[in-house]
Amino acid sequence: MESRQVILKFSNDLDYLRLVAGVSRLVCQAIKGKNIQEDFVDAVELAVCEACSNAMVHAPYSAPSAEIVVIFQVLQDRLMIQVRDPGPGFDLDHVSLPDFEAHPETGYGIYLIKSMMDEVENLKDEKHHTLVMAKHFLV
Amino acid sequence: MLITDEKIGDVVVLKLKGRLDASSAPKLKEQVKSLIGNDQHELVIDFAEVDFIDSSGLGVLVSSHRSVNRAGGDIRLSALQDRVRAVVELTRLHYVFEIFEDAVTAAESF
């Protein structure tokens, strides 16, 4: 992992989630000298899979041929992951917490991502939506 | 994800193997729907061989639970691995489901 960056591109097919999960774990396990524990690996896998399935299932303009791009970047103090899709995205600040009293059937995805990661933000341009997530290494 | 079923008394135990995520959750939903259609309303979903669950998996558990409740039955969960249990608890769904150490104990609780 000399470039300290891994890029994964795939079409809009939920069957790719297993590949995403596997690559997420491999990237984490390949990080040297950062005291990566299993809970770090599990958290990254869940957050990345949630972000990808969110892009594939909920992005209304994601045709089957739409390309999802995941970029893993190992920085000095954190692992940063970008998940880019061709949909219009959403306003992260307006995604409310699930109603824990009502136990809804949907709406847990962003909550789980935020719970698993230290930083979450989204970027939008004319053609893409990108969810940017980071998890800090333990010092 | 592989789903097998067996009966313990009148209770149907669905044993899941693999990942309960957005790609596999519809399969579980269909299986539960089919069981309800066959008047099987007392179900255990066994997670002994499930090492991953995401929001889609959680959603199918909740919707299945509601469907079975409406039919007068219940779904109980068994043998959650630590990682799956952590996600269930994080989303407060351990207040929705009765959770047991193993499938036999769950089935006998009906």
Interface residues (C-beta under 8 A of the other chain):
Chain A: L14 D15 L17 R18 A21 D42 E45 L46 C49 E50 S53 M56 V57 P98 F100 H103 P104 E105 T106 G107 Y108 G109 Y111 L112 S115
Chain B: R19 D21 A22 S23 F52 D54 S55 S56 L58 G59 V62 S63 R66 R83 V87 L90 T91 R92 L93 Y95 V96
